[in-house]
C-alpha cells in the first residue's frame, strides 16, 4: 500500500484500473477495424465488450468511500 497525502492506495487496484482503461482504448480502436469486416477484430470486440463494464463496476464499488454511498 502506498500512502500519498493521507490517502491509502492499493497498488493492485490502481494497476487493474490502468488495464481497464487500456482495454477501453483497445476496444474503441478495434471497433473501427471491425467495421472493415475483419473477423479477428469482431472476436476481439466481442470478448472485450463482454466484461469491461463489469470490471469498471467492480473496481468502482471496491474503491467507493462509505460517505459517498449515502
mmJSON file of the N, C-alpha and C atoms, coordinates in Angstrom:
{"data_MODEL":{"atom_site":{
"group_PDB":["ATOM","ATOM","ATOM","ATOM","ATOM","ATOM","ATOM","ATOM","ATOM","ATOM","ATOM","ATOM","ATOM","ATOM","ATOM","ATOM","ATOM","ATOM","ATOM","ATOM","ATOM","ATOM","ATOM","ATOM","ATOM","ATOM","ATOM","ATOM","ATOM","ATOM","ATOM","ATOM","ATOM","ATOM","ATOM","ATOM","ATOM","ATOM","ATOM","ATOM","ATOM","ATOM","ATOM","ATOM","ATOM","ATOM","ATOM","ATOM","ATOM","ATOM","ATOM","ATOM","ATOM","ATOM","ATOM","ATOM","ATOM","ATOM","ATOM","ATOM","ATOM","ATOM","ATOM","ATOM","ATOM","ATOM","ATOM","ATOM","ATOM","ATOM","ATOM","ATOM","ATOM","ATOM","ATOM","ATOM","ATOM","ATOM","ATOM","ATOM","ATOM","ATOM","ATOM","ATOM","ATOM","ATOM","ATOM","ATOM","ATOM","ATOM","ATOM","ATOM","ATOM","ATOM","ATOM","ATOM","ATOM","ATOM","ATOM","ATOM","ATOM","ATOM","ATOM","ATOM","ATOM","ATOM","ATOM","ATOM","ATOM","ATOM","ATOM","ATOM","ATOM","ATOM","ATOM","ATOM","ATOM","ATOM","ATOM","ATOM","ATOM","ATOM","ATOM","ATOM","ATOM","ATOM","ATOM","ATOM","ATOM","ATOM","ATOM","ATOM","ATOM","ATOM","ATOM","ATOM","ATOM","ATOM","ATOM","ATOM","ATOM","ATOM","ATOM","ATOM","ATOM","ATOM","ATOM","ATOM","ATOM","ATOM","ATOM","ATOM","ATOM","ATOM","ATOM","ATOM","ATOM","ATOM","ATOM","ATOM","ATOM","ATOM","ATOM","ATOM","ATOM","ATOM","ATOM","ATOM","ATOM","ATOM","ATOM","ATOM","ATOM","ATOM","ATOM","ATOM","ATOM","ATOM","ATOM","ATOM","ATOM","ATOM","ATOM","ATOM","ATOM","ATOM","ATOM","ATOM","ATOM","ATOM","ATOM","ATOM","ATOM","ATOM","ATOM","ATOM","ATOM","ATOM","ATOM","ATOM","ATOM","ATOM","ATOM","ATOM","ATOM","ATOM","ATOM","ATOM","ATOM","ATOM"],
"id":[1,2,3,4,5,6,7,8,9,10,11,12,13,14,15,16,17,18,19,20,21,22,23,24,25,26,27,28,29,30,31,32,33,34,35,36,37,38,39,40,41,42,43,44,45,46,47,48,49,50,51,52,53,54,55,56,57,58,59,60,61,62,63,64,65,66,67,68,69,70,71,72,73,74,75,76,77,78,79,80,81,82,83,84,85,86,87,88,89,90,91,92,93,94,95,96,97,98,99,100,101,102,103,104,105,106,107,108,109,110,111,112,113,114,115,116,117,118,119,120,121,122,123,124,125,126,127,128,129,130,131,132,133,134,135,136,137,138,139,140,141,142,143,144,145,146,147,148,149,150,151,152,153,154,155,156,157,158,159,160,161,162,163,164,165,166,167,168,169,170,171,172,173,174,175,176,177,178,179,180,181,182,183,184,185,186,187,188,189,190,191,192,193,194,195,196,197,198,199,200,201,202,203,204,205,206,207,208,209,210],
"type_symbol":["N","C","C","N","C","C","N","C","C","N","C","C","N","C","C","N","C","C","N","C","C","N","C","C","N","C","C","N","C","C","N","C","C","N","C","C","N","C","C","N","C","C","N","C","C","N","C","C","N","C","C","N","C","C","N","C","C","N","C","C","N","C","C","N","C","C","N","C","C","N","C","C","N","C","C","N","C","C","N","C","C","N","C","C","N","C","C","N","C","C","N","C","C","N","C","C","N","C","C","N","C","C","N","C","C","N","C","C","N","C","C","N","C","C","N","C","C","N","C","C","N","C","C","N","C","C","N","C","C","N","C","C","N","C","C","N","C","C","N","C","C","N","C","C","N","C","C","N","C","C","N","C","C","N","C","C","N","C","C","N","C","C","N","C","C","N","C","C","N","C","C","N","C","C","N","C","C","N","C","C","N","C","C","N","C","C","N","C","C","N","C","C","N","C","C","N","C","C","N","C","C","N","C","C","N","C","C","N","C","C"],
"label_atom_id":["N","CA","C","N","CA","C","N","CA","C","N","CA","C","N","CA","C","N","CA","C","N","CA","C","N","CA","C","N","CA","C","N","CA","C","N","CA","C","N","CA","C","N","CA","C","N","CA","C","N","CA","C","N","CA","C","N","CA","C","N","CA","C","N","CA","C","N","CA","C","N","CA","C","N","CA","C","N","CA","C","N","CA","C","N","CA","C","N","CA","C","N","CA","C","N","CA","C","N","CA","C","N","CA","C","N","CA","C","N","CA","C","N","CA","C","N","CA","C","N","CA","C","N","CA","C","N","CA","C","N","CA","C","N","CA","C","N","CA","C","N","CA","C","N","CA","C","N","CA","C","N","CA","C","N","CA","C","N","CA","C","N","CA","C","N","CA","C","N","CA","C","N","CA","C","N","CA","C","N","CA","C","N","CA","C","N","CA","C","N","CA","C","N","CA","C","N","CA","C","N","CA","C","N","CA","C","N","CA","C","N","CA","C","N","CA","C","N","CA","C","N","CA","C","N","CA","C","N","CA","C","N","CA","C","N","CA","C","N","CA","C","N","CA","C"],
"label_alt_id":[null,null,null,null,null,null,null,null,null,null,null,null,null,null,null,null,null,null,null,null,null,null,null,null,null,null,null,null,null,null,null,null,null,null,null,null,null,null,null,null,null,null,null,null,null,null,null,null,null,null,null,null,null,null,null,null,null,null,null,null,null,null,null,null,null,null,null,null,null,null,null,null,null,null,null,null,null,null,null,null,null,null,null,null,null,null,null,null,null,null,null,null,null,null,null,null,null,null,null,null,null,null,null,null,null,null,null,null,null,null,null,null,null,null,null,null,null,null,null,null,null,null,null,null,null,null,null,null,null,null,null,null,null,null,null,null,null,null,null,null,null,null,null,null,null,null,null,null,null,null,null,null,null,null,null,null,null,null,null,null,null,null,null,null,null,null,null,null,null,null,null,null,null,null,null,null,null,null,null,null,null,null,null,null,null,null,null,null,null,null,null,null,null,null,null,null,null,null,null,null,null,null,null,null,null,null,null,null,null,null],
"label_comp_id":["UNK","UNK","UNK","UNK","UNK","UNK","UNK","UNK","UNK","UNK","UNK","UNK","UNK","UNK","UNK","UNK","UNK","UNK","UNK","UNK","UNK","UNK","UNK","UNK","UNK","UNK","UNK","UNK","UNK","UNK","UNK","UNK","UNK","UNK","UNK","UNK","UNK","UNK","UNK","UNK","UNK","UNK","UNK","UNK","UNK","UNK","UNK","UNK","UNK","UNK","UNK","UNK","UNK","UNK","UNK","UNK","UNK","UNK","UNK","UNK","UNK","UNK","UNK","UNK","UNK","UNK","UNK","UNK","UNK","UNK","UNK","UNK","UNK","UNK","UNK","UNK","UNK","UNK","UNK","UNK","UNK","UNK","UNK","UNK","UNK","UNK","UNK","UNK","UNK","UNK","UNK","UNK","UNK","UNK","UNK","UNK","UNK","UNK","UNK","UNK","UNK","UNK","UNK","UNK","UNK","UNK","UNK","UNK","UNK","UNK","UNK","UNK","UNK","UNK","UNK","UNK","UNK","UNK","UNK","UNK","UNK","UNK","UNK","UNK","UNK","UNK","UNK","UNK","UNK","UNK","UNK","UNK","UNK","UNK","UNK","UNK","UNK","UNK","UNK","UNK","UNK","UNK","UNK","UNK","UNK","UNK","UNK","UNK","UNK","UNK","UNK","UNK","UNK","UNK","UNK","UNK","UNK","UNK","UNK","UNK","UNK","UNK","UNK","UNK","UNK","UNK","UNK","UNK","UNK","UNK","UNK","UNK","UNK","UNK","UNK","UNK","UNK","UNK","UNK","UNK","UNK","UNK","UNK","UNK","UNK","UNK","UNK","UNK","UNK","UNK","UNK","UNK","UNK","UNK","UNK","UNK","UNK","UNK","UNK","UNK","UNK","UNK","UNK","UNK","UNK","UNK","UNK","UNK","UNK","UNK"],
"label_asym_id":["A","A","A","A","A","A","A","A","A","A","A","A","A","A","A","A","A","A","A","A","A","A","A","A","A","A","A","A","A","A","A","A","A","A","A","A","A","A","A","A","A","A","A","A","A","A","A","A","A","A","A","A","A","A","A","A","A","A","A","A","A","A","A","A","A","A","A","A","A","A","A","A","A","A","A","A","A","A","A","A","A","A","A","A","A","A","A","A","A","A","A","A","A","A","A","A","A","A","A","A","A","A","A","A","A","A","A","A","A","A","A","A","A","A","A","A","A","A","A","A","A","A","A","A","A","A","A","A","A","A","A","A","A","A","A","A","A","A","A","A","A","A","A","A","A","A","A","A","A","A","A","A","A","A","A","A","A","A","A","A","A","A","A","A","A","A","A","A","A","A","A","A","A","A","A","A","A","A","A","A","A","A","A","A","A","A","A","A","A","A","A","A","A","A","A","A","A","A","A","A","A","A","A","A","A","A","A","A","A","A"],
"label_entity_id":["1","1","1","1","1","1","1","1","1","1","1","1","1","1","1","1","1","1","1","1","1","1","1","1","1","1","1","1","1","1","1","1","1","1","1","1","1","1","1","1","1","1","1","1","1","1","1","1","1","1","1","1","1","1","1","1","1","1","1","1","1","1","1","1","1","1","1","1","1","1","1","1","1","1","1","1","1","1","1","1","1","1","1","1","1","1","1","1","1","1","1","1","1","1","1","1","1","1","1","1","1","1","1","1","1","1","1","1","1","1","1","1","1","1","1","1","1","1","1","1","1","1","1","1","1","1","1","1","1","1","1","1","1","1","1","1","1","1","1","1","1","1","1","1","1","1","1","1","1","1","1","1","1","1","1","1","1","1","1","1","1","1","1","1","1","1","1","1","1","1","1","1","1","1","1","1","1","1","1","1","1","1","1","1","1","1","1","1","1","1","1","1","1","1","1","1","1","1","1","1","1","1","1","1","1","1","1","1","1","1"],
"label_seq_id":[1,1,1,2,2,2,3,3,3,4,4,4,5,5,5,6,6,6,7,7,7,8,8,8,9,9,9,10,10,10,11,11,11,12,12,12,13,13,13,14,14,14,15,15,15,16,16,16,17,17,17,18,18,18,19,19,19,20,20,20,21,21,21,22,22,22,23,23,23,24,24,24,25,25,25,26,26,26,27,27,27,28,28,28,29,29,29,30,30,30,31,31,31,32,32,32,33,33,33,34,34,34,35,35,35,36,36,36,37,37,37,38,38,38,39,39,39,40,40,40,41,41,41,42,42,42,43,43,43,44,44,44,45,45,45,46,46,46,47,47,47,48,48,48,49,49,49,50,50,50,51,51,51,52,52,52,53,53,53,54,54,54,55,55,55,56,56,56,57,57,57,58,58,58,59,59,59,60,60,60,61,61,61,62,62,62,63,63,63,64,64,64,65,65,65,66,66,66,67,67,67,68,68,68,69,69,69,70,70,70],
"pdbx_PDB_ins_code":[null,null,null,null,null,null,null,null,null,null,null,null,null,null,null,null,null,null,null,null,null,null,null,null,null,null,null,null,null,null,null,null,null,null,null,null,null,null,null,null,null,null,null,null,null,null,null,null,null,null,null,null,null,null,null,null,null,null,null,null,null,null,null,null,null,null,null,null,null,null,null,null,null,null,null,null,null,null,null,null,null,null,null,null,null,null,null,null,null,null,null,null,null,null,null,null,null,null,null,null,null,null,null,null,null,null,null,null,null,null,null,null,null,null,null,null,null,null,null,null,null,null,null,null,null,null,null,null,null,null,null,null,null,null,null,null,null,null,null,null,null,null,null,null,null,null,null,null,null,null,null,null,null,null,null,null,null,null,null,null,null,null,null,null,null,null,null,null,null,null,null,null,null,null,null,null,null,null,null,null,null,null,null,null,null,null,null,null,null,null,null,null,null,null,null,null,null,null,null,null,null,null,null,null,null,null,null,null,null,null],
"Cartn_x":[0.839,0.0,0.879,0.523,1.206,0.39,1.082,0.39,0.802,-0.169,0.069,-0.884,-0.357,-1.139,-2.31,-2.045,-3.069,-4.035,-3.896,-4.786,-4.071,-4.759,-4.199,-4.638,-3.658,-3.953,-3.503,-4.261,-3.916,-3.374,-2.124,-1.444,-2.138,-2.617,-3.271,-4.52,-5.27,-6.467,-6.066,-5.018,-4.548,-4.071,-3.386,-2.92,-4.118,-5.103,-6.302,-7.046,-7.106,-7.766,-7.016,-5.672,-4.88,-5.192,-5.21,-5.508,-6.938,-7.865,-9.245,-9.324,-8.598,-8.581,-7.934,-6.87,-6.214,-7.159,-7.96,-8.919,-10.017,-10.43,-11.425,-10.852,-9.617,-8.958,-8.85,-8.399,-8.258,-9.617,-10.647,-11.991,-12.485,-12.234,-12.644,-11.808,-10.527,-9.654,-10.09,-10.332,-10.689,-12.08,-12.919,-14.253,-14.155,-13.212,-13.008,-12.538,-11.662,-11.17,-12.275,-13.127,-14.245,-15.181,-15.332,-16.213,-15.687,-14.43,-13.845,-14.035,-14.912,-15.272,-14.114,-13.32,-12.222,-12.747,-12.727,-13.301,-12.533,-11.238,-10.462,-10.839,-11.048,-11.442,-12.811,-13.688,-15.018,-14.895,-14.019,-13.808,-13.235,-12.245,-11.661,-12.711,-13.482,-14.524,-15.527,-16.011,-16.992,-16.407,-15.15,-14.512,-14.356,-13.824,-13.576,-14.881,-15.869,-17.123,-17.962,-17.555,-18.311,-18.025,-16.903,-16.582,-16.084,-15.853,-15.215,-16.084,-17.37,-18.232,-18.34,-18.399,-18.429,-17.159,-16.026,-14.76,-14.786,-15.301,-15.385,-16.32,-17.461,-18.389,-17.761,-17.066,-16.416,-15.348,-14.504,-13.444,-14.005,-15.033,-15.635,-16.281,-16.933,-17.546,-16.52,-15.386,-14.35,-13.684,-13.524,-12.827,-13.767,-15.082,-16.035,-15.918,-16.012,-15.94,-17.317,-17.328,-18.583,-19.432,-18.83,-19.611,-20.203,-19.641,-20.192,-21.419,-21.607,-22.718,-24.046,-24.019,-25.261,-25.876],
"Cartn_y":[-1.185,0.0,1.242,2.193,3.483,4.481,5.357,6.424,7.739,8.391,9.66,10.699,11.717,12.825,12.359,11.386,10.936,9.915,9.514,8.524,7.193,6.134,4.793,4.259,3.868,3.367,1.923,1.121,-0.279,-0.392,-0.775,-0.808,-1.747,-2.877,-3.83,-3.228,-2.434,-1.782,-0.746,0.016,1.013,0.357,-0.766,-1.485,-2.032,-2.577,-3.09,-1.971,-0.798,0.337,0.766,0.719,1.043,0.079,-1.227,-2.206,-2.056,-1.709,-1.488,-0.304,0.767,1.922,1.558,0.757,0.32,-0.545,-1.386,-2.21,-1.366,-0.308,0.593,1.233,1.695,2.29,1.258,0.054,-1.001,-1.37,-1.396,-1.709,-0.701,0.576,1.597,1.519,1.192,1.036,-0.155,-1.283,-2.5,-2.381,-1.528,-1.312,-0.713,0.183,0.782,-0.256,-1.147,-2.191,-3.197,-3.447,-4.371,-3.889,-2.585,-2.028,-2.282,-2.691,-3.032,-4.508,-5.159,-6.572,-7.531,-7.227,-8.097,-9.091,-10.405,-11.388,-11.491,-11.29,-11.322,-10.148,-8.996,-7.815,-8.013,-8.702,-8.978,-9.829,-10.83,-11.685,-10.889,-10.058,-9.22,-8.277,-7.664,-6.723,-7.399,-8.57,-9.271,-9.675,-10.104,-10.519,-9.348,-8.236,-7.079,-6.475,-6.354,-5.745,-6.66,-7.937,-8.845,-8.623,-7.978,-7.848,-6.474,-5.556,-4.309,-3.472,-3.403,-2.635,-3.307,-4.61,-5.326,-5.051,-5.028,-4.721,-3.325,-2.35,-0.99,-0.909,-1.589,-1.566,-2.194,-3.289,-3.945,-3.043,-2.459,-1.591,-0.339,0.241,1.445,1.137,-0.002,-0.383,-0.679,-1.207,-1.547,-0.309,0.714,1.913,3.022,2.782,3.804,4.021,5.251,5.573,5.433,5.135,4.95,6.216,7.379,8.626,8.955,8.419,8.644,7.779,6.744,5.808,6.324,7.239,7.736,8.843],
"Cartn_z":[0.0,0.0,0.0,-0.785,-0.796,0.0,0.694,1.422,0.759,0.136,-0.539,0.037,0.606,1.151,2.023,2.886,3.814,3.253,1.994,1.397,1.291,1.62,1.479,0.123,-0.682,-2.023,-2.115,-2.822,-3.029,-4.451,-4.564,-5.85,-6.842,-6.382,-7.276,-7.921,-7.161,-7.714,-8.755,-8.474,-9.438,-10.732,-10.618,-11.808,-12.584,-11.884,-12.547,-13.265,-12.659,-13.303,-14.561,-14.504,-15.685,-16.829,-16.524,-17.57,-18.082,-17.219,-17.655,-18.609,-18.301,-19.21,-20.539,-20.497,-21.728,-22.559,-21.906,-22.634,-23.276,-22.613,-23.209,-24.476,-24.378,-25.555,-26.672,-26.336,-27.337,-27.923,-27.094,-27.585,-28.601,-28.351,-29.318,-30.588,-30.432,-31.588,-32.442,-31.812,-32.547,-33.164,-32.58,-33.144,-34.544,-34.737,-36.069,-37.075,-36.638,-37.532,-37.821,-36.833,-37.014,-38.115,-38.228,-39.253,-40.669,-40.776,-42.074,-42.39,-41.642,-41.842,-41.561,-40.555,-40.158,-39.112,-39.414,-38.474,-37.152,-37.165,-35.919,-35.028,-35.632,-34.864,-34.222,-34.906,-34.342,-33.083,-33.123,-31.959,-30.79,-31.058,-30.009,-29.431,-30.29,-29.877,-28.937,-29.339,-28.515,-27.171,-27.165,-25.926,-24.959,-25.432,-24.572,-24.063,-24.944,-24.532,-23.648,-23.504,-22.648,-21.171,-20.818,-19.397,-18.972,-19.876,-19.466,-18.525,-18.753,-17.844,-16.481,-16.472,-15.201,-14.404,-15.077,-14.414,-13.802,-14.545,-14.01,-12.807,-12.857,-11.727,-10.488,-10.665,-9.523,-8.926,-9.776,-9.273,-8.615,-9.198,-8.624,-7.277,-7.165,-5.899,-4.819,-5.234,-4.269,-3.691,-4.498,-4.029,-3.574,-3.646,-3.207,-1.7,-1.313,0.121,0.751,2.022,2.753,2.699,2.839,2.852,1.49,0.4,-0.941,-1.206,-0.453,-0.682,-0.149,0.751,1.374,0.579],
"occupancy":[1.0,1.0,1.0,1.0,1.0,1.0,1.0,1.0,1.0,1.0,1.0,1.0,1.0,1.0,1.0,1.0,1.0,1.0,1.0,1.0,1.0,1.0,1.0,1.0,1.0,1.0,1.0,1.0,1.0,1.0,1.0,1.0,1.0,1.0,1.0,1.0,1.0,1.0,1.0,1.0,1.0,1.0,1.0,1.0,1.0,1.0,1.0,1.0,1.0,1.0,1.0,1.0,1.0,1.0,1.0,1.0,1.0,1.0,1.0,1.0,1.0,1.0,1.0,1.0,1.0,1.0,1.0,1.0,1.0,1.0,1.0,1.0,1.0,1.0,1.0,1.0,1.0,1.0,1.0,1.0,1.0,1.0,1.0,1.0,1.0,1.0,1.0,1.0,1.0,1.0,1.0,1.0,1.0,1.0,1.0,1.0,1.0,1.0,1.0,1.0,1.0,1.0,1.0,1.0,1.0,1.0,1.0,1.0,1.0,1.0,1.0,1.0,1.0,1.0,1.0,1.0,1.0,1.0,1.0,1.0,1.0,1.0,1.0,1.0,1.0,1.0,1.0,1.0,1.0,1.0,1.0,1.0,1.0,1.0,1.0,1.0,1.0,1.0,1.0,1.0,1.0,1.0,1.0,1.0,1.0,1.0,1.0,1.0,1.0,1.0,1.0,1.0,1.0,1.0,1.0,1.0,1.0,1.0,1.0,1.0,1.0,1.0,1.0,1.0,1.0,1.0,1.0,1.0,1.0,1.0,1.0,1.0,1.0,1.0,1.0,1.0,1.0,1.0,1.0,1.0,1.0,1.0,1.0,1.0,1.0,1.0,1.0,1.0,1.0,1.0,1.0,1.0,1.0,1.0,1.0,1.0,1.0,1.0,1.0,1.0,1.0,1.0,1.0,1.0,1.0,1.0,1.0,1.0,1.0,1.0],
"B_iso_or_equiv":[0.0,0.0,0.0,0.0,0.0,0.0,0.0,0.0,0.0,0.0,0.0,0.0,0.0,0.0,0.0,0.0,0.0,0.0,0.0,0.0,0.0,0.0,0.0,0.0,0.0,0.0,0.0,0.0,0.0,0.0,0.0,0.0,0.0,0.0,0.0,0.0,0.0,0.0,0.0,0.0,0.0,0.0,0.0,0.0,0.0,0.0,0.0,0.0,0.0,0.0,0.0,0.0,0.0,0.0,0.0,0.0,0.0,0.0,0.0,0.0,0.0,0.0,0.0,0.0,0.0,0.0,0.0,0.0,0.0,0.0,0.0,0.0,0.0,0.0,0.0,0.0,0.0,0.0,0.0,0.0,0.0,0.0,0.0,0.0,0.0,0.0,0.0,0.0,0.0,0.0,0.0,0.0,0.0,0.0,0.0,0.0,0.0,0.0,0.0,0.0,0.0,0.0,0.0,0.0,0.0,0.0,0.0,0.0,0.0,0.0,0.0,0.0,0.0,0.0,0.0,0.0,0.0,0.0,0.0,0.0,0.0,0.0,0.0,0.0,0.0,0.0,0.0,0.0,0.0,0.0,0.0,0.0,0.0,0.0,0.0,0.0,0.0,0.0,0.0,0.0,0.0,0.0,0.0,0.0,0.0,0.0,0.0,0.0,0.0,0.0,0.0,0.0,0.0,0.0,0.0,0.0,0.0,0.0,0.0,0.0,0.0,0.0,0.0,0.0,0.0,0.0,0.0,0.0,0.0,0.0,0.0,0.0,0.0,0.0,0.0,0.0,0.0,0.0,0.0,0.0,0.0,0.0,0.0,0.0,0.0,0.0,0.0,0.0,0.0,0.0,0.0,0.0,0.0,0.0,0.0,0.0,0.0,0.0,0.0,0.0,0.0,0.0,0.0,0.0,0.0,0.0,0.0,0.0,0.0,0.0],
"pdbx_formal_charge":[null,null,null,null,null,null,null,null,null,null,null,null,null,null,null,null,null,null,null,null,null,null,null,null,null,null,null,null,null,null,null,null,null,null,null,null,null,null,null,null,null,null,null,null,null,null,null,null,null,null,null,null,null,null,null,null,null,null,null,null,null,null,null,null,null,null,null,null,null,null,null,null,null,null,null,null,null,null,null,null,null,null,null,null,null,null,null,null,null,null,null,null,null,null,null,null,null,null,null,null,null,null,null,null,null,null,null,null,null,null,null,null,null,null,null,null,null,null,null,null,null,null,null,null,null,null,null,null,null,null,null,null,null,null,null,null,null,null,null,null,null,null,null,null,null,null,null,null,null,null,null,null,null,null,null,null,null,null,null,null,null,null,null,null,null,null,null,null,null,null,null,null,null,null,null,null,null,null,null,null,null,null,null,null,null,null,null,null,null,null,null,null,null,null,null,null,null,null,null,null,null,null,null,null,null,null,null,null,null,null],
"auth_seq_id":[1,1,1,2,2,2,3,3,3,4,4,4,5,5,5,6,6,6,7,7,7,8,8,8,9,9,9,10,10,10,11,11,11,12,12,12,13,13,13,14,14,14,15,15,15,16,16,16,17,17,17,18,18,18,19,19,19,20,20,20,21,21,21,22,22,22,23,23,23,24,24,24,25,25,25,26,26,26,27,27,27,28,28,28,29,29,29,30,30,30,31,31,31,32,32,32,33,33,33,34,34,34,35,35,35,36,36,36,37,37,37,38,38,38,39,39,39,40,40,40,41,41,41,42,42,42,43,43,43,44,44,44,45,45,45,46,46,46,47,47,47,48,48,48,49,49,49,50,50,50,51,51,51,52,52,52,53,53,53,54,54,54,55,55,55,56,56,56,57,57,57,58,58,58,59,59,59,60,60,60,61,61,61,62,62,62,63,63,63,64,64,64,65,65,65,66,66,66,67,67,67,68,68,68,69,69,69,70,70,70],
"auth_comp_id":["UNK","UNK","UNK","UNK","UNK","UNK","UNK","UNK","UNK","UNK","UNK","UNK","UNK","UNK","UNK","UNK","UNK","UNK","UNK","UNK","UNK","UNK","UNK","UNK","UNK","UNK","UNK","UNK","UNK","UNK","UNK","UNK","UNK","UNK","UNK","UNK","UNK","UNK","UNK","UNK","UNK","UNK","UNK","UNK","UNK","UNK","UNK","UNK","UNK","UNK","UNK","UNK","UNK","UNK","UNK","UNK","UNK","UNK","UNK","UNK","UNK","UNK","UNK","UNK","UNK","UNK","UNK","UNK","UNK","UNK","UNK","UNK","UNK","UNK","UNK","UNK","UNK","UNK","UNK","UNK","UNK","UNK","UNK","UNK","UNK","UNK","UNK","UNK","UNK","UNK","UNK","UNK","UNK","UNK","UNK","UNK","UNK","UNK","UNK","UNK","UNK","UNK","UNK","UNK","UNK","UNK","UNK","UNK","UNK","UNK","UNK","UNK","UNK","UNK","UNK","UNK","UNK","UNK","UNK","UNK","UNK","UNK","UNK","UNK","UNK","UNK","UNK","UNK","UNK","UNK","UNK","UNK","UNK","UNK","UNK","UNK","UNK","UNK","UNK","UNK","UNK","UNK","UNK","UNK","UNK","UNK","UNK","UNK","UNK","UNK","UNK","UNK","UNK","UNK","UNK","UNK","UNK","UNK","UNK","UNK","UNK","UNK","UNK","UNK","UNK","UNK","UNK","UNK","UNK","UNK","UNK","UNK","UNK","UNK","UNK","UNK","UNK","UNK","UNK","UNK","UNK","UNK","UNK","UNK","UNK","UNK","UNK","UNK","UNK","UNK","UNK","UNK","UNK","UNK","UNK","UNK","UNK","UNK","UNK","UNK","UNK","UNK","UNK","UNK","UNK","UNK","UNK","UNK","UNK","UNK"],
"auth_asym_id":["A","A","A","A","A","A","A","A","A","A","A","A","A","A","A","A","A","A","A","A","A","A","A","A","A","A","A","A","A","A","A","A","A","A","A","A","A","A","A","A","A","A","A","A","A","A","A","A","A","A","A","A","A","A","A","A","A","A","A","A","A","A","A","A","A","A","A","A","A","A","A","A","A","A","A","A","A","A","A","A","A","A","A","A","A","A","A","A","A","A","A","A","A","A","A","A","A","A","A","A","A","A","A","A","A","A","A","A","A","A","A","A","A","A","A","A","A","A","A","A","A","A","A","A","A","A","A","A","A","A","A","A","A","A","A","A","A","A","A","A","A","A","A","A","A","A","A","A","A","A","A","A","A","A","A","A","A","A","A","A","A","A","A","A","A","A","A","A","A","A","A","A","A","A","A","A","A","A","A","A","A","A","A","A","A","A","A","A","A","A","A","A","A","A","A","A","A","A","A","A","A","A","A","A","A","A","A","A","A","A"],
"auth_atom_id":["N","CA","C","N","CA","C","N","CA","C","N","CA","C","N","CA","C","N","CA","C","N","CA","C","N","CA","C","N","CA","C","N","CA","C","N","CA","C","N","CA","C","N","CA","C","N","CA","C","N","CA","C","N","CA","C","N","CA","C","N","CA","C","N","CA","C","N","CA","C","N","CA","C","N","CA","C","N","CA","C","N","CA","C","N","CA","C","N","CA","C","N","CA","C","N","CA","C","N","CA","C","N","CA","C","N","CA","C","N","CA","C","N","CA","C","N","CA","C","N","CA","C","N","CA","C","N","CA","C","N","CA","C","N","CA","C","N","CA","C","N","CA","C","N","CA","C","N","CA","C","N","CA","C","N","CA","C","N","CA","C","N","CA","C","N","CA","C","N","CA","C","N","CA","C","N","CA","C","N","CA","C","N","CA","C","N","CA","C","N","CA","C","N","CA","C","N","CA","C","N","CA","C","N","CA","C","N","CA","C","N","CA","C","N","CA","C","N","CA","C","N","CA","C","N","CA","C","N","CA","C","N","CA","C","N","CA","C","N","CA","C","N","CA","C"],
"pdbx_PDB_model_num":[1,1,1,1,1,1,1,1,1,1,1,1,1,1,1,1,1,1,1,1,1,1,1,1,1,1,1,1,1,1,1,1,1,1,1,1,1,1,1,1,1,1,1,1,1,1,1,1,1,1,1,1,1,1,1,1,1,1,1,1,1,1,1,1,1,1,1,1,1,1,1,1,1,1,1,1,1,1,1,1,1,1,1,1,1,1,1,1,1,1,1,1,1,1,1,1,1,1,1,1,1,1,1,1,1,1,1,1,1,1,1,1,1,1,1,1,1,1,1,1,1,1,1,1,1,1,1,1,1,1,1,1,1,1,1,1,1,1,1,1,1,1,1,1,1,1,1,1,1,1,1,1,1,1,1,1,1,1,1,1,1,1,1,1,1,1,1,1,1,1,1,1,1,1,1,1,1,1,1,1,1,1,1,1,1,1,1,1,1,1,1,1,1,1,1,1,1,1,1,1,1,1,1,1,1,1,1,1,1,1]
}}}
